[in-house]
Amino acid sequence: MDLKEVMAINMRRVRHHQDLTQEELAALAQLSMRYVGSIERGRVSASVSVLGRLAKALNVDPCELIKPPR
């Protein structure tokens, strides 16, 4: 599993746990909904700055979004 897939899985899990839609997360992170969706589908890689914005919007440490599942 590559890092894009790991981030996609973790981001979706955290977002669902917080009952946020992709649209709400995109607004909180000041990103487009299309971009957030592409990250969650593992189609694009997020830059370090985008990783930070998403982590801040989800109120988690950025490492939580890129930590491989056990």
C-alpha positions, 0 to 999 in steps of 0.5 A, a space after each residue: 500500500 503506498 502513501 496515497 492509499 494510506 492517507 486516503 483510508 485514514 482521512 476517510 476514517 477520521 472524517 467519518 468518525 467526526 461526521 463530516 462530509 467532504 464538503 465540510 472538510 474542504 471548507 474547513 481546510 480551505 480546499 476544493 471539494 473535488 481536491 479533497 475527494 481526489 485525495 480520499 480516492 487516492 488519485 492525487 498526492 497531498 503536499 505537506 502543506 495540504 496534509 497540515 491543513 487537513 490535519 488541522 481541519 480534522 483536529 488530528 496530528 498530521 502523522 495520524 493521516 499518514 500512519 499505515 494501518 496495523 
